[in-house]
Amino acid sequence: MLLKFNQYFIFALVILLFIQSCKKDLSSLGLNLQPESDKISGNTFDTVSVKAYTITEDSLSTDERSVSLLGSYTDPVFGTTDASFLTQIRLSTSNVTFGNSPTLDSMVLYLDYSSYYGDTNSLQNILVYEMNKDIYYDSAYYSNLNPSDYVNNTLIATKSYYPMPNDTNKVVSIKFDSTWATKFIDITNISHFTDNNTFLEWFKGIYVKTQSIYYNGAIIYYSLISSLSKITLYYKNTSDTAQKKFDFLINSSCARVNLFKHNYSLSTVNNVLNDSLTSDSLLYLQAMSGPVVKIKFPYLNKIKKDSTLAIVNAQLIIPVDDYDQATYKTPTKLLLVAYNSSGAYSFLPDYMVNSGYFDGNYYASDKTYRFNISRYVQELIDNSITDYGLALFVYDNRTSANRVILRGPKCISNKMRLSITYLKP
């Protein structure tokens, strides 16, 4: 089948290049040279039937990501979204000692800003809890993990603040409760500081969340593996009156899990989720395991009427519907994947050839996303694959909070469409 497709593909490219170089009308090219049965005809159209609607996504694997999300925001279209995370911390050295009769000054969690999404003028209230159950670096964890299975109800730190990701001092500091933090300086616990294995058996990690915000708000991106993100213990001992410190690290060796929670009950999205009959005028995408769009081309195989039809180009064009893009910025890129027979995702053949050619970028000039899916369409037309549908979602949906409203195939104008150029004898 691959050989057959490659023949089509090479045939199409040669014809297309020849046509462009000659600058002649396709319908009259070579009429005086070819037998009547061998004439080449070309067609371009964007009236292929497209079916698309918004669906929910159960969860995403979110362990050990480059960015951790924290915060809450609410908008009338997508409802309320909360982001939190679990993380281990590790010793910066082995065989730790704090000297003679150490006493605690303070213990502080530092988080390094990376970016944000939404309205940072809303007050965020951070809550930190101690974990009482292990998470493991070599295990998979998902965005819908229930944090109550991993933490106790003891609040060990709080912080109310207005995020300022563009400030030069971009680290948020969160002071732990002194009574709780004293156990780290207690000499009776010093045996737990021999190495990271013994330490992680004793201290499982922390859970960091915020209180929900029901008007505006933002999701803040933190780089936990930055050298600025850590927990620092400040202390003194009787050997030296100067303040000392010890750093607990949050680094690439730490197990970390991003957690996402959505409440659509009072939102516009709630009226269209999983409705395959009426929800394809406007479509809704949201990162953080939010809504995704399912797309099918139900009658595409009707195009083929003989065995030598070759797809020159097939482009899926997806216009964006304007809605408060100043606060909720449009994602710079989307990703399109295919469902397989088991409902799992797989990359399209066009993506596997060249991800740059495959595209998916946002074009501000005409407010569209575009995907080149010629090979996928050829396979559908040839009936070499089954159309289980495509899934469209935000490209970095595990590490960003972006969302966007798209114009579906049932919009009266400027709608989602599939533009196909093909050749056949």
ZIURNOR-V834179 format. One record per residue. N is the residue number from 0. RES is the residue in one small letter. PSI is psi in degrees with one decimal (none if undefined). NEAR is the number of other ideal C-beta (glycine too) atoms within 8 Angstrom. D_LAST is the distance of its C-alpha to the last C-alpha in Angstrom with 2 decimals. Layout:
N/RES/PSI/NEAR/D_LAST ; N/RES/PSI/NEAR/D_LAST
This chain:
0/m/-37.3/6/20.02 ; 1/l/-40.1/5/20.72 ; 2/l/-43.0/6/19.30 ; 3/k/-43.3/8/16.03 ; 4/f/-43.0/13/15.97 ; 5/n/-36.4/8/17.07 ; 6/q/-44.4/8/14.23 ; 7/y/-45.9/13/11.80 ; 8/f/-45.6/12/14.35 ; 9/i/-41.9/8/14.87 ; 10/f/-44.6/10/11.27 ; 11/a/-42.8/13/11.22 ; 12/l/-42.2/9/14.67 ; 13/v/-45.2/8/14.21 ; 14/i/-43.3/12/11.49 ; 15/l/-44.9/10/13.76 ; 16/l/-38.5/8/16.86 ; 17/f/-40.5/8/15.71 ; 18/i/-46.7/11/14.86 ; 19/q/-37.6/7/18.24 ; 20/s/-32.2/6/20.15 ; 21/c/-20.4/7/19.08 ; 22/k/34.2/4/19.76 ; 23/k/160.0/7/17.37 ; 24/d/132.8/5/15.52 ; 25/l/-36.4/9/11.92 ; 26/s/-18.7/6/11.13 ; 27/s/0.9/6/12.87 ; 28/l/121.8/10/12.22 ; 29/g/21.3/7/12.37 ; 30/l/-30.3/7/12.31 ; 31/n/0.7/3/15.25 ; 32/l/-26.7/4/14.02 ; 33/q/146.9/8/10.71 ; 34/p/154.0/5/10.76 ; 35/e/-36.8/5/9.60 ; 36/s/-15.1/5/7.38 ; 37/d/10.5/7/5.61 ; 38/k/143.2/10/5.44 ; 39/i/130.6/12/4.51 ; 40/s/143.3/9/6.09 ; 41/g/148.2/12/8.74 ; 42/n/140.1/7/11.47 ; 43/t/128.9/7/14.94 ; 44/f/155.7/7/17.46 ; 45/d/36.7/9/20.74 ; 46/t/16.8/5/21.56 ; 47/v/135.4/12/20.91 ; 48/s/123.7/9/24.05 ; 49/v/132.5/11/26.39 ; 50/k/129.4/11/29.68 ; 51/a/142.0/13/32.44 ; 52/y/162.7/14/36.18 ; 53/t/133.4/15/39.18 ; 54/i/165.3/10/40.77 ; 55/t/151.7/7/43.75 ; 56/e/132.1/10/43.68 ; 57/d/-54.2/5/46.52 ; 58/s/168.3/8/47.37 ; 59/l/148.2/10/46.34 ; 60/s/127.8/9/47.91 ; 61/t/22.0/13/50.04 ; 62/d/145.9/12/52.45 ; 63/e/47.6/6/53.16 ; 64/r/160.3/10/51.03 ; 65/s/-26.1/5/51.58 ; 66/v/141.6/11/52.80 ; 67/s/137.5/12/55.00 ; 68/l/141.2/17/54.89 ; 69/l/127.8/14/58.02 ; 70/g/-172.0/17/58.69 ; 71/s/142.5/14/58.00 ; 72/y/156.0/16/56.36 ; 73/t/129.6/13/55.72 ; 74/d/155.2/11/53.44 ; 75/p/-20.4/6/52.97 ; 76/v/-47.4/11/49.24 ; 77/f/-0.2/14/49.27 ; 78/g/-152.6/14/52.91 ; 79/t/133.4/11/55.15 ; 80/t/131.8/17/53.99 ; 81/d/139.8/12/56.38 ; 82/a/136.4/16/55.84 ; 83/s/177.6/14/58.36 ; 84/f/154.4/14/58.59 ; 85/l/143.9/17/60.55 ; 86/t/144.8/14/61.52 ; 87/q/162.5/12/63.83 ; 88/i/156.3/12/66.18 ; 89/r/157.3/13/67.49 ; 90/l/144.4/11/70.58 ; 91/s/-19.1/7/70.41 ; 92/t/165.5/5/72.94 ; 93/s/166.2/7/74.53 ; 94/n/55.2/7/78.17 ; 95/v/136.8/10/78.65 ; 96/t/151.1/6/82.20 ; 97/f/16.3/11/83.47 ; 98/g/-169.5/10/87.00 ; 99/n/130.6/6/90.32 ; 100/s/59.4/6/90.54 ; 101/p/147.4/11/87.24 ; 102/t/144.4/8/86.87 ; 103/l/133.1/13/83.76 ; 104/d/-54.7/7/83.18 ; 105/s/165.9/9/79.67 ; 106/m/126.7/13/76.26 ; 107/v/134.7/11/73.16 ; 108/l/127.5/14/69.41 ; 109/y/132.5/13/67.35 ; 110/l/128.6/12/63.67 ; 111/d/119.2/12/61.58 ; 112/y/141.8/15/59.34 ; 113/s/-49.3/9/55.71 ; 114/s/-166.7/8/54.21 ; 115/y/167.9/12/54.16 ; 116/y/124.1/12/52.20 ; 117/g/-150.1/14/53.77 ; 118/d/107.0/9/57.16 ; 119/t/4.2/11/59.73 ; 120/n/-1.1/5/62.51 ; 121/s/136.2/13/62.99 ; 122/l/129.7/6/65.74 ; 123/q/137.1/15/64.56 ; 124/n/106.6/9/66.98 ; 125/i/138.2/15/66.40 ; 126/l/133.0/11/67.88 ; 127/v/134.3/13/68.26 ; 128/y/153.4/13/69.14 ; 129/e/138.1/13/69.99 ; 130/m/144.8/13/67.76 ; 131/n/12.6/7/69.51 ; 132/k/140.9/8/66.66 ; 133/d/145.6/6/64.77 ; 134/i/154.1/14/61.18 ; 135/y/140.2/6/59.71 ; 136/y/-35.5/8/57.54 ; 137/d/15.4/3/55.55 ; 138/s/155.1/8/54.84 ; 139/a/135.8/5/52.03 ; 140/y/151.5/11/53.09 ; 141/y/159.6/9/51.22 ; 142/s/-18.6/13/51.48 ; 143/n/14.2/9/53.04 ; 144/l/139.4/11/55.89 ; 145/n/110.1/6/59.18 ; 146/p/-25.1/11/61.58 ; 147/s/-17.6/5/64.62 ; 148/d/-9.8/6/64.09 ; 149/y/-7.6/13/64.69 ; 150/v/158.4/11/67.38 ; 151/n/-179.1/6/70.84 ; 152/n/9.0/5/72.01 ; 153/t/118.9/7/74.16 ; 154/l/123.1/9/73.09 ; 155/i/-8.9/11/73.84 ; 156/a/147.4/12/72.62 ; 157/t/157.3/9/71.57 ; 158/k/125.2/10/70.38 ; 159/s/127.9/7/69.78 ; 160/y/160.2/8/67.96 ; 161/y/115.9/8/65.60 ; 162/p/137.2/12/62.70 ; 163/m/70.3/8/62.54 ; 164/p/-21.1/12/59.64 ; 165/n/-0.5/4/59.82 ; 166/d/148.2/6/63.51 ; 167/t/-32.6/3/64.59 ; 168/n/83.9/4/66.56 ; 169/k/14.2/9/63.55 ; 170/v/129.0/10/65.20 ; 171/v/132.5/11/66.41 ; 172/s/133.3/8/69.66 ; 173/i/114.3/13/70.69 ; 174/k/130.5/9/74.24 ; 175/f/155.7/14/74.97 ; 176/d/127.7/8/77.93 ; 177/s/-38.2/9/80.86 ; 178/t/-43.2/5/82.36 ; 179/w/-43.1/10/79.13 ; 180/a/-19.4/14/78.52 ; 181/t/-28.0/9/82.01 ; 182/k/-22.4/7/80.90 ; 183/f/-23.4/9/78.97 ; 184/i/-5.5/12/82.21 ; 185/d/122.6/8/84.39 ; 186/i/-19.3/7/85.75 ; 187/t/-14.9/4/85.66 ; 188/n/5.4/10/81.86 ; 189/i/-24.1/10/81.72 ; 190/s/-20.8/6/80.75 ; 191/h/-5.0/10/77.31 ; 192/f/20.4/11/76.67 ; 193/t/-48.7/9/76.77 ; 194/d/178.3/8/73.02 ; 195/n/-30.4/8/69.79 ; 196/n/-47.8/6/69.72 ; 197/t/-35.2/11/73.14 ; 198/f/-44.8/13/72.43 ; 199/l/-24.9/12/69.22 ; 200/e/-33.5/6/71.08 ; 201/w/-43.6/7/73.63 ; 202/f/110.8/8/71.47 ; 203/k/-29.3/11/68.00 ; 204/g/-166.9/14/66.70 ; 205/i/153.5/12/66.31 ; 206/y/126.1/14/64.28 ; 207/v/125.8/13/63.66 ; 208/k/177.4/12/62.62 ; 209/t/161.4/14/63.30 ; 210/q/145.6/7/64.53 ; 211/s/142.2/8/61.89 ; 212/i/126.3/14/61.52 ; 213/y/10.8/5/60.74 ; 214/y/119.7/6/60.14 ; 215/n/-134.8/12/58.03 ; 216/g/-179.7/13/58.65 ; 217/a/159.9/14/56.55 ; 218/i/126.7/16/55.27 ; 219/i/136.5/14/56.61 ; 220/y/126.7/16/54.91 ; 221/y/140.4/14/57.37 ; 222/s/97.7/13/56.95 ; 223/l/-26.2/13/59.20 ; 224/i/4.5/9/58.64 ; 225/s/149.7/8/59.91 ; 226/s/-17.3/4/63.33 ; 227/l/-17.4/8/64.63 ; 228/s/121.1/13/63.90 ; 229/k/176.0/12/66.80 ; 230/i/126.0/12/70.01 ; 231/t/129.4/11/73.21 ; 232/l/119.5/13/76.63 ; 233/y/131.6/11/79.51 ; 234/y/171.3/14/82.93 ; 235/k/162.9/10/86.38 ; 236/n/173.0/12/88.84 ; 237/t/-12.3/5/92.53 ; 238/s/-24.5/5/91.94 ; 239/d/126.6/7/90.47 ; 240/t/-13.0/3/90.70 ; 241/a/146.8/5/87.50 ; 242/q/137.6/7/84.41 ; 243/k/169.1/11/81.98 ; 244/k/155.2/8/78.43 ; 245/f/132.9/10/76.05 ; 246/d/130.2/9/72.26 ; 247/f/131.5/12/70.17 ; 248/l/146.7/10/66.58 ; 249/i/102.7/14/63.26 ; 250/n/-172.3/7/60.91 ; 251/s/-12.0/5/57.74 ; 252/s/-8.1/5/59.71 ; 253/c/136.4/15/60.55 ; 254/a/133.5/14/58.73 ; 255/r/142.3/14/57.42 ; 256/v/126.5/12/55.59 ; 257/n/133.9/16/54.14 ; 258/l/136.8/14/54.77 ; 259/f/142.5/15/53.14 ; 260/k/132.5/8/54.29 ; 261/h/142.5/13/52.79 ; 262/n/106.0/9/54.43 ; 263/y/5.2/10/52.09 ; 264/s/-33.5/6/54.62 ; 265/l/25.5/7/55.30 ; 266/s/165.1/12/51.93 ; 267/t/-39.5/9/48.91 ; 268/v/-35.3/14/46.73 ; 269/n/-26.8/10/48.87 ; 270/n/-13.7/6/47.63 ; 271/v/-7.5/12/43.94 ; 272/l/130.1/12/44.02 ; 273/n/24.1/7/42.03 ; 274/d/98.6/10/41.27 ; 275/s/-5.2/7/37.64 ; 276/l/-38.2/4/38.05 ; 277/t/3.4/5/39.57 ; 278/s/17.0/13/39.36 ; 279/d/19.7/10/35.98 ; 280/s/-50.0/7/36.93 ; 281/l/141.8/11/38.72 ; 282/l/152.1/14/38.30 ; 283/y/127.5/16/40.97 ; 284/l/138.5/18/40.93 ; 285/q/134.8/14/44.09 ; 286/a/-172.9/15/44.88 ; 287/m/43.1/16/47.74 ; 288/s/32.9/13/46.15 ; 289/g/-162.3/14/45.80 ; 290/p/144.5/13/43.07 ; 291/v/170.1/12/39.44 ; 292/v/131.5/15/36.27 ; 293/k/133.8/14/34.00 ; 294/i/138.1/14/30.36 ; 295/k/154.8/10/27.73 ; 296/f/81.7/13/24.26 ; 297/p/-23.0/7/24.89 ; 298/y/19.5/7/21.73 ; 299/l/-35.3/12/19.08 ; 300/n/-8.0/8/17.74 ; 301/k/-17.1/5/17.06 ; 302/i/-36.5/10/13.97 ; 303/k/125.5/8/12.03 ; 304/k/-4.9/4/11.03 ; 305/d/179.9/7/9.07 ; 306/s/3.6/3/9.78 ; 307/t/26.6/7/7.14 ; 308/l/129.7/13/7.60 ; 309/a/129.7/12/9.59 ; 310/i/119.2/15/12.55 ; 311/v/-44.1/12/13.60 ; 312/n/138.4/9/16.84 ; 313/a/118.6/14/18.79 ; 314/q/124.1/10/22.31 ; 315/l/119.5/12/25.08 ; 316/i/125.8/12/27.45 ; 317/i/101.6/13/30.99 ; 318/p/150.8/13/33.55 ; 319/v/137.2/13/37.26 ; 320/d/130.8/8/39.84 ; 321/d/129.4/5/43.02 ; 322/y/103.5/7/46.12 ; 323/d/53.4/6/49.05 ; 324/q/-10.6/8/47.04 ; 325/a/-43.4/4/50.23 ; 326/t/-46.7/9/51.94 ; 327/y/86.8/10/49.03 ; 328/k/143.0/8/46.70 ; 329/t/133.4/8/42.96 ; 330/p/142.2/15/41.75 ; 331/t/-17.2/6/40.20 ; 332/k/146.1/11/37.50 ; 333/l/165.4/13/36.00 ; 334/l/138.4/10/34.51 ; 335/l/125.8/14/31.69 ; 336/v/165.2/11/31.74 ; 337/a/144.7/12/30.37 ; 338/y/143.6/12/32.62 ; 339/n/-173.7/9/32.63 ; 340/s/-23.5/5/33.87 ; 341/s/0.6/4/37.48 ; 342/g/1.5/6/37.16 ; 343/a/168.0/6/37.56 ; 344/y/147.8/8/35.53 ; 345/s/150.0/8/33.02 ; 346/f/147.3/8/31.15 ; 347/l/152.8/14/27.44 ; 348/p/-29.8/9/25.35 ; 349/d/-36.0/14/24.76 ; 350/y/-39.5/11/28.56 ; 351/m/-28.2/6/29.11 ; 352/v/-48.5/8/26.94 ; 353/n/111.4/7/28.74 ; 354/s/-28.1/5/30.99 ; 355/g/-43.8/5/31.03 ; 356/y/-39.5/8/27.29 ; 357/f/-38.5/14/27.52 ; 358/d/-135.2/9/30.03 ; 359/g/1.5/11/32.00 ; 360/n/157.5/8/34.40 ; 361/y/130.0/12/36.00 ; 362/y/104.6/9/35.22 ; 363/a/-25.5/4/38.33 ; 364/s/-39.1/4/36.83 ; 365/d/10.7/5/34.85 ; 366/k/55.0/9/36.44 ; 367/t/157.3/10/33.40 ; 368/y/148.9/14/32.36 ; 369/r/137.6/12/28.80 ; 370/f/132.7/12/27.01 ; 371/n/113.9/11/23.81 ; 372/i/40.8/13/22.39 ; 373/s/-46.6/12/18.76 ; 374/r/-41.1/13/19.41 ; 375/y/-45.2/12/21.35 ; 376/v/-40.2/14/18.74 ; 377/q/-43.0/14/16.08 ; 378/e/-37.5/11/18.79 ; 379/l/-45.0/12/19.55 ; 380/i/-37.2/12/16.07 ; 381/d/-3.0/10/15.97 ; 382/n/27.8/6/19.51 ; 383/s/-13.1/6/20.92 ; 384/i/161.0/6/23.68 ; 385/t/137.1/4/25.76 ; 386/d/91.4/9/26.10 ; 387/y/-4.1/8/29.85 ; 388/g/165.3/9/29.61 ; 389/l/151.4/11/30.26 ; 390/a/129.4/13/33.70 ; 391/l/127.4/13/34.38 ; 392/f/170.3/12/37.76 ; 393/v/134.4/15/39.81 ; 394/y/-49.0/10/39.13 ; 395/d/53.1/10/42.82 ; 396/n/-8.0/13/43.90 ; 397/r/-16.6/12/46.68 ; 398/t/17.4/10/48.43 ; 399/s/167.4/14/47.92 ; 400/a/10.0/14/48.78 ; 401/n/150.1/13/46.00 ; 402/r/159.8/14/44.54 ; 403/v/149.4/11/42.06 ; 404/i/129.9/11/40.96 ; 405/l/153.2/15/37.25 ; 406/r/115.6/13/35.57 ; 407/g/179.1/14/33.72 ; 408/p/-11.4/11/30.71 ; 409/k/4.6/6/33.12 ; 410/c/146.0/12/34.63 ; 411/i/-40.0/3/34.34 ; 412/s/161.2/4/33.23 ; 413/n/58.9/5/32.29 ; 414/k/167.3/11/31.27 ; 415/m/134.9/15/29.57 ; 416/r/157.5/11/25.80 ; 417/l/115.7/12/22.60 ; 418/s/122.2/11/20.25 ; 419/i/133.2/14/16.64 ; 420/t/126.0/11/13.96 ; 421/y/160.5/12/10.54 ; 422/l/147.1/13/7.05 ; 423/k/151.9/9/3.80 ; 424/p/none/8/0.00
